[in-house]
Every structure is written in C-alpha cells, then in structure tokens.
Amino acid sequence: MPVMEHRHAPRRPVRLAVRYRHAGHDGLGELTDLSRDGAFLRTRQRLPLRQCIEVIPRDEASGAAATWSMFVVHRRADGVGLIFRRYPASAAPDPEAAVHSAVCDRRART
C-alpha cells in the first residue's frame, strides 16, 4: 500500500544523530531528511503510528540539546516518518539551525 504524502515543505537530506523518547523508553536513531514540517527517523525500533515522541538532536559544537515533539505518521522497515506538533511561531523548533550546526561541525572536524 503506498504511503500518502503530506509534505508542505521540501525535505533536505541530512545525517543527524538523535536520541528519542517514547512511553518512558529512550532510543537512538538518525534523521535522514528534514524540513520545517517533518523528518524521517531511521531506527530499528517499531514506533506506534499516531503517537507523540520526543526527538532530541544534539548540537555537537555547543553540547546543547533541543527537544522536538513529533508525531509518527508512517512506518517503513528502516524507520518512521514524523511531523512536528504545531507550535506558536515564537516556540517553533528550528530544524535549519540543527542541520547547519551538524553540517558545520562535521566540516570543522574533517
């Protein structure tokens, strides 16, 4: 059965290591694409559809971590599609800043 697309913004390919929390359990994964509306989380854990999870990307340069509240909207064998919960504009997560930080930090180490 094909997956229905709900993207409102283009996704950028990324490789961003994250931690995530769901129902009191922690996991590790990697965001493989990211937009202002959602992301794909590569993980071995089978997360339940329509459930809210917390995704915690880590800014390797500063050590700071943000927490993004996201919903699981589809599953594949290699992970899950996520959308951001709706936030007031002043509290919205900034995926562009996370990608920029991850890319710049990786370049600085090479």
Stockholm file with secondary structure:
# STOCKHOLM 1.0

chainA/1-110         MPVMEHRHAPRRPVRLAVRYRHAGHDGLGELTDLSRDGAFLRTRQRLPLRQCIEVIPRDEASGAAATWSMFVVHRRADGVGLIFRRYPASAAPDPEAAVHSAVCDRRART
#=GR chainA/1-110 SS CCCCCCCSSCCEEEEEEEEEEETTEEEEEEEEEECSSEEEEECSSCCCTTCEEEEEEBCTTTCCBCCEEEEEEEEETTEEEEEECCCCGGGCCCHHHHHHHHHHHHHHHC
#=GC SS_cons         CCCCCCCSSCCEEEEEEEEEEETTEEEEEEEEEECSSEEEEECSSCCCTTCEEEEEEBCTTTCCBCCEEEEEEEEETTEEEEEECCCCGGGCCCHHHHHHHHHHHHHHHC
//
